Amino acid sequence: MTQEELFKVLVAHCKEYGFIFPSSEIYDGLGAVYDYGQLGVELKNNIKSYWWNAMTRLHENIVGIDSCIFMHPKIWEASGHVSAFNDPLIDNKDSKKRYRADVLIEDYLAKIEEKMNKEVEKGRRKFGESFDEEQFRATNPNVLREKAKYDAVHQRYLKAQNENDLAEYRQIIVDCGIVCPISGTCNWTDVRQFNLMFKTSMGSTADASSTIYLRPETAQGIFVNYLNVQKTGRMKIPFGIAQIGKAFRNEIVARQFIFRMREFEQMEMQFFIKPGTELDWFRKWKENRMNWHVNLGMGAENYRFHDHEKLAHYANAATDIEFNFPFGFKELEGIHSRTDFDLGNHQRYSGKKIQYFDPETGESYTPYVVETSIGVDRMVLAVLSHSYKVEQLENGESRVVLSIPAPIAPVKVAVMPLLKNNPELVALAQEIMDDLKYDYNCQYDEKDSIGKRYRRQDAIGTPFCVTVDHDSLNDRCVTIRHRDSMAQERVKIEDLNSIIRKEVDLNILLRNLK
């Protein structure tokens, strides 16, 4: 199964089992908007709990807020979003389809990179244990040819980015023979900028209404509340403010399922620091955030840093934590040193003094900021895409399993009476269910054979299944089945809670961060 095929299967699986649905589906849907189903919302909330507690409970100098989606329109002028929050777009004249010019070029570069990686894998299979990847990349003529092509296009692309040269974007697309996926032609328009913010009106009448925006990021809600939090919380620099909330971007090229959507959710933390210390804190937060990801147990090799070659207008350092999605390594989280751009601009635009008085030195200054920003939806996609597996069993059958890290799994345990028409088994299973449901999200399942029930729970990622059989009525023991190994063991009912807790307790996951 190719990565593209796997991705299509995963999307279908998410719908079939109640993780994610196309929004407004009975009206043929709404482009790049998705609803979370009964299992998806549990997974999403568990991820948010892991992030929120790691930020606010494990750091005594980080607190949380929840700011509004609607904010004063001048905020977006001060932040630069009104004038600079744009994407370079290009139309194909034959298909009438619109694309992001930078994405077309990046996809082209990714294909070249994929060709080089395929050559490396051929070499690895050919030479076995004696394979030296570094030497192979430096000497293989096919790899060197593709690398030269990649470097030439990449250099032009970076120059066009830094100079915001829209004509050069188009020229790169033409010179590389990049075609429209629909029409297959290179009949392109000029590249032009398109602002990504959604506009709406506030007011009861047309004459009295004013234009406001749906926020394209949650960070500005933190910046405009900086003084409120600092004073009421008696916060001393360095300190941070965390927030989870919805954001909205009018993405023209919204694609790859929930990876890029028009309505999405962010987990952001702004860390306020003394000017001059920002690069040290930038490095510390890079390490901290990578540890948070790797701690989930999805493999350190599936993450990497990608330092920005072109910095945003507000940053003096920036990096992405990329994850190995089915469609390649893509951004999962951004870490930025935003300097004093935001607070400084809000001070100028509002006319209000937004500074920090240091009681130890007696000086006042506008703090610098290091930001960590992660998309909740991308995190959900990372977990689901990594966890989805089709395993061949010894008996010749196969099973679909979501090996979701147990502490964030939507359902932690399924309780099953062996037979649904036996009142005693059902009563004991319900007794166990009633005890466990106060600590964990549980499912009671009595339909179909026990084998089919196991497969159903595997497919939604349930770490444990507990089966009540006839012997349970006499010895007060049950069979507990482990999702990943499929191992089964006989345990006392009174020991169930402690056995499950060792694997699924979020607090244990948090303790591992230290």
SESEPA-732062 format. One line per 4 residues: number of its first residue (from 1); their letters; for each residue x, y, z of C-alpha. Coordinates in steps of 0.1 Angstrom, whole numbers, always signed. Example, Ala and Ser with C-alpha at 12.3 -4.5 7.8 and 13.67 -1.06 7.14 Angstrom:
<nodes>
1	AS	+123:-45:+78 | +137:-11:+71
</nodes>
This chain:
<nodes>
1	MTQE	+0:+0:+0 | +15:+34:-10 | +14:+63:+13 | -13:+80:-7
5	ELFK	-34:+48:-6 | -29:+46:+31 | -40:+82:+35 | -73:+75:+16
9	VLVA	-79:+44:+37 | -73:+64:+69 | -98:+91:+59 | -124:+64:+53
13	HCKE	-116:+47:+86 | -121:+80:+105 | -156:+83:+91 | -166:+47:+95
17	YGFI	-157:+46:+132 | -169:+80:+143 | -137:+100:+145 | -142:+127:+118
21	FPSS	-170:+135:+94 | -173:+159:+65 | -192:+189:+78 | -227:+195:+65
25	EIYD	-225:+162:+47 | -262:+158:+40 | -260:+191:+20 | -230:+177:+1
29	GLGA	-205:+192:+26 | -185:+224:+29 | -150:+225:+15 | -121:+219:+40
33	VYDY	-145:+219:+71 | -148:+188:+92 | -168:+178:+123 | -154:+156:+151
37	GQLG	-175:+125:+159 | -179:+108:+192 | -145:+92:+192 | -127:+121:+175
41	VELK	-138:+146:+201 | -125:+123:+229 | -91:+120:+212 | -90:+157:+206
45	NNIK	-98:+166:+242 | -72:+141:+255 | -45:+158:+233 | -56:+192:+245
49	SYWW	-55:+179:+282 | -19:+166:+276 | -8:+199:+262 | -26:+221:+287
53	NAMT	-14:+203:+318 | +21:+201:+305 | +21:+238:+300 | +1:+251:+330
57	RLHE	+6:+224:+357 | +42:+216:+351 | +53:+253:+348 | +46:+274:+378
61	NIVG	+52:+306:+357 | +27:+297:+329 | -10:+304:+332 | -39:+301:+308
65	IDSC	-66:+323:+294 | -95:+320:+270 | -99:+351:+248 | -127:+359:+224
69	IFMH	-128:+351:+187 | -141:+386:+179 | -116:+414:+187 | -112:+451:+178
73	PKIW	-103:+454:+141 | -73:+476:+150 | -57:+446:+166 | -52:+431:+132
77	EASG	-38:+463:+118 | -13:+464:+146 | -3:+427:+142 | +3:+432:+105
81	HVSA	-24:+408:+94 | -44:+433:+74 | -15:+443:+53 | +7:+413:+52
85	FNDP	-13:+381:+59 | -13:+370:+23 | -8:+339:+2 | +7:+341:-34
89	LIDN	-20:+326:-57 | -19:+315:-93 | -47:+304:-116 | -47:+278:-144
93	KDSK	-65:+293:-174 | -77:+260:-187 | -90:+243:-155 | -101:+276:-139
97	KRYR	-85:+262:-107 | -66:+284:-82 | -34:+273:-64 | -9:+286:-40
101	ADVL	+22:+293:-60 | +46:+285:-31 | +29:+251:-25 | +32:+242:-62
105	IEDY	+70:+248:-60 | +73:+231:-26 | +55:+200:-40 | +78:+200:-70
109	LAKI	+109:+201:-47 | +94:+173:-25 | +91:+151:-56 | +127:+156:-64
113	EEKM	+136:+148:-28 | +114:+116:-30 | +134:+105:-61 | +166:+109:-42
117	NKEV	+153:+89:-13 | +141:+61:-36 | +177:+59:-51 | +190:+57:-15
121	EKGR	+166:+29:-6 | +177:+10:-38 | +213:+13:-26 | +204:+2:+9
125	RKFG	+187:-30:-4 | +216:-37:-28 | +245:-33:-3 | +228:-44:+29
129	ESFD	+247:-39:+61 | +277:-24:+44 | +256:+5:+30 | +270:+39:+38
133	EEQF	+242:+64:+31 | +264:+95:+33 | +289:+82:+8 | +261:+70:-15
137	RATN	+245:+104:-16 | +279:+120:-23 | +288:+97:-51 | +258:+82:-68
141	PNVL	+253:+100:-102 | +215:+98:-101 | +213:+113:-66 | +238:+140:-76
145	REKA	+218:+149:-107 | +186:+153:-87 | +204:+172:-60 | +218:+197:-84
149	KYDA	+183:+202:-98 | +168:+206:-63 | +195:+231:-52 | +190:+253:-83
153	VHQR	+153:+255:-79 | +155:+259:-41 | +179:+288:-44 | +156:+306:-68
157	YLKA	+126:+299:-46 | +143:+313:-14 | +153:+344:-33 | +117:+349:-46
161	QNEN	+104:+344:-10 | +128:+369:+5 | +122:+395:-21 | +84:+388:-24
165	DLAE	+90:+385:-61 | +57:+373:-75 | +69:+373:-111 | +97:+350:-102
169	YRQI	+73:+326:-85 | +55:+322:-118 | +87:+319:-138 | +99:+291:-116
173	IVDC	+66:+273:-121 | +69:+277:-159 | +106:+268:-161 | +101:+236:-140
177	GIVC	+72:+226:-162 | +48:+224:-132 | +14:+216:-146 | -21:+219:-132
181	PISG	-32:+186:-117 | -66:+190:-133 | -59:+202:-168 | -23:+190:-171
185	TCNW	-13:+223:-188 | +12:+251:-179 | -13:+279:-190 | -8:+300:-158
189	TDVR	-19:+335:-149 | +3:+360:-131 | +8:+354:-93 | -10:+378:-70
193	QFNL	-15:+381:-32 | -47:+371:-14 | -55:+380:+22 | -65:+350:+43
197	MFKT	-87:+367:+69 | -125:+362:+70 | -145:+394:+73 | -178:+400:+89
201	SMGS	-199:+429:+102 | -208:+439:+137 | -238:+461:+143 | -276:+460:+141
205	TADA	-280:+481:+110 | -259:+484:+78 | -251:+520:+84 | -240:+515:+120
209	SSTI	-221:+482:+114 | -183:+480:+114 | -160:+455:+97 | -144:+429:+120
213	YLRP	-124:+398:+114 | -125:+362:+125 | -92:+358:+142 | -66:+340:+121
217	ETAQ	-45:+331:+152 | -51:+330:+189 | -18:+347:+198 | -31:+383:+196
221	GIFV	-57:+376:+223 | -28:+368:+246 | -9:+399:+237 | -37:+423:+243
225	NYLN	-44:+407:+277 | -7:+407:+287 | -10:+435:+312 | -42:+421:+327
229	VQKT	-26:+388:+334 | +7:+402:+345 | -9:+425:+371 | -37:+404:+384
233	GRMK	-15:+373:+386 | +15:+392:+400 | +36:+375:+373 | +73:+381:+372
237	IPFG	+93:+378:+340 | +100:+353:+326 | +64:+340:+325 | +40:+325:+299
241	IAQI	+4:+327:+289 | -12:+296:+273 | -45:+294:+253 | -64:+268:+233
245	GKAF	-89:+282:+208 | -104:+283:+173 | -89:+303:+145 | -100:+309:+109
249	RNEI	-82:+312:+76 | -97:+315:+41 | -73:+289:+27 | -76:+287:-11
253	VARQ	-57:+254:-12 | -72:+236:+18 | -63:+199:+14 | -50:+167:+29
257	FIFR	-80:+161:+52 | -77:+179:+85 | -41:+190:+79 | -51:+223:+64
261	MREF	-86:+236:+71 | -105:+269:+71 | -117:+265:+107 | -92:+249:+130
265	EQME	-80:+249:+166 | -46:+260:+180 | -27:+255:+212 | -4:+285:+217
269	MQFF	+18:+297:+245 | +35:+331:+245 | +65:+333:+269 | +75:+368:+280
273	IKPG	+112:+374:+286 | +138:+401:+290 | +152:+415:+258 | +186:+399:+250
277	TELD	+177:+365:+265 | +153:+355:+237 | +177:+331:+218 | +185:+312:+249
281	WFRK	+148:+308:+257 | +142:+299:+220 | +166:+270:+223 | +151:+259:+256
285	WKEN	+116:+258:+242 | +128:+239:+211 | +141:+212:+234 | +110:+213:+257
289	RMNW	+85:+210:+229 | +104:+182:+211 | +105:+162:+244 | +67:+167:+247
293	HVNL	+61:+151:+213 | +86:+123:+216 | +72:+115:+251 | +40:+102:+234
297	GMGA	+60:+72:+222 | +54:+76:+184 | +91:+73:+176 | +118:+101:+177
301	ENYR	+127:+93:+141 | +93:+106:+130 | +101:+142:+142 | +126:+167:+130
305	FHDH	+134:+204:+132 | +132:+226:+102 | +147:+260:+107 | +131:+288:+87
309	EKLA	+152:+302:+59 | +128:+331:+55 | +117:+347:+87 | +83:+362:+93
313	HYAN	+81:+400:+97 | +79:+396:+135 | +106:+370:+142 | +144:+369:+147
317	AATD	+145:+331:+149 | +120:+304:+139 | +118:+267:+135 | +92:+240:+129
321	IEFN	+88:+206:+144 | +79:+185:+115 | +62:+151:+117 | +64:+122:+92
325	FPFG	+28:+122:+78 | +17:+98:+51 | +24:+126:+26 | +59:+133:+40
329	FKEL	+75:+155:+67 | +52:+185:+73 | +49:+212:+100 | +33:+201:+132
333	EGIH	+44:+229:+156 | +60:+263:+152 | +85:+279:+176 | +92:+315:+170
337	SRTD	+112:+343:+187 | +87:+372:+180 | +109:+399:+196 | +88:+429:+209
341	FDLG	+70:+433:+176 | +35:+425:+189 | +35:+443:+222 | +54:+472:+207
345	NHQR	+28:+476:+179 | -1:+473:+202 | +14:+500:+224 | +17:+523:+194
349	YSGK	-17:+516:+179 | -36:+517:+212 | -18:+546:+228 | -16:+526:+260
353	KIQY	+17:+518:+278 | +24:+481:+277 | +56:+476:+296 | +70:+456:+324
357	FDPE	+85:+472:+355 | +113:+451:+369 | +113:+456:+407 | +148:+442:+410
361	TGES	+165:+465:+385 | +140:+494:+386 | +138:+495:+348 | +108:+494:+325
365	YTPY	+109:+477:+292 | +87:+460:+265 | +92:+422:+269 | +103:+400:+241
369	VVET	+83:+369:+233 | +91:+333:+224 | +60:+315:+210 | +51:+278:+207
373	SIGV	+21:+272:+184 | +7:+238:+175 | -24:+229:+155 | -47:+206:+175
377	DRMV	-61:+191:+142 | -27:+184:+128 | -18:+167:+161 | -49:+145:+158
381	LAVL	-39:+136:+122 | -4:+128:+133 | -16:+104:+160 | -42:+87:+137
385	SHSY	-18:+84:+107 | +10:+69:+129 | -14:+46:+148 | -32:+31:+118
389	KVEQ	-19:-5:+111 | -31:-35:+92 | -15:-66:+108 | -13:-101:+95
393	LENG	-20:-127:+122 | -6:-162:+126 | -40:-178:+117 | -39:-161:+82
397	ESRV	-64:-135:+92 | -57:-98:+94 | -67:-70:+118 | -70:-33:+116
401	VLSI	-57:-16:+148 | -52:+19:+159 | -22:+18:+183 | -30:+52:+198
405	PAPI	-8:+60:+228 | -29:+47:+257 | -31:+79:+278 | -48:+98:+249
409	APVK	-69:+69:+235 | -106:+79:+231 | -119:+47:+249 | -96:+32:+276
413	VAVM	-114:+0:+283 | -142:-21:+269 | -162:-44:+292 | -177:-75:+276
417	PLLK	-199:-102:+290 | -191:-135:+272 | -229:-140:+265 | -254:-112:+264
421	NNPE	-284:-135:+272 | -269:-147:+305 | -283:-123:+332 | -255:-132:+357
425	LVAL	-227:-124:+333 | -244:-92:+322 | -249:-81:+358 | -213:-87:+368
429	AQEI	-200:-69:+336 | -223:-40:+344 | -209:-39:+380 | -174:-37:+366
433	MDDL	-185:-10:+341 | -201:+10:+368 | -169:+9:+389 | -145:+18:+361
437	KYDY	-165:+46:+344 | -157:+71:+371 | -120:+69:+362 | -119:+61:+325
441	NCQY	-140:+65:+294 | -154:+30:+290 | -175:+11:+265 | -199:-17:+273
445	DEKD	-201:-42:+243 | -222:-73:+242 | -231:-76:+205 | -215:-103:+182
449	SIGK	-189:-129:+190 | -161:-121:+213 | -136:-121:+184 | -156:-95:+164
453	RYRR	-158:-74:+195 | -121:-75:+199 | -116:-64:+163 | -141:-36:+168
457	QDAI	-122:-23:+198 | -88:-27:+180 | -102:-5:+151 | -110:+24:+175
461	GTPF	-77:+20:+195 | -91:+8:+229 | -60:-3:+249 | -79:-29:+271
465	CVTV	-108:-53:+267 | -122:-70:+298 | -142:-102:+293 | -165:-116:+319
469	DHDS	-171:-154:+316 | -188:-182:+336 | -157:-187:+358 | -159:-150:+368
473	LNDR	-191:-157:+387 | -171:-181:+410 | -136:-168:+412 | -142:-130:+407
477	CVTI	-116:-130:+380 | -118:-117:+344 | -97:-119:+312 | -80:-87:+303
481	RHRD	-67:-84:+267 | -40:-60:+257 | -46:-42:+224 | -10:-41:+210
485	SMAQ	+2:-76:+219 | -32:-92:+219 | -19:-110:+251 | -46:-122:+275
489	ERVK	-43:-127:+312 | -65:-137:+341 | -67:-111:+368 | -88:-103:+399
493	IEDL	-116:-78:+394 | -103:-58:+423 | -69:-54:+405 | -84:-42:+373
497	NSII	-82:-5:+381 | -46:-5:+391 | -36:-25:+360 | -54:-2:+336
501	RKEV	-41:+29:+354 | -4:+20:+348 | -10:+23:+311 | -36:+50:+306
505	DLNI	-30:+75:+333 | -22:+109:+318 | -4:+119:+350 | +22:+92:+345
509	LLRN	+27:+105:+309 | +32:+140:+324 | +57:+127:+350 | +78:+113:+322
513	LK	+84:+148:+309 | +107:+156:+339
</nodes>
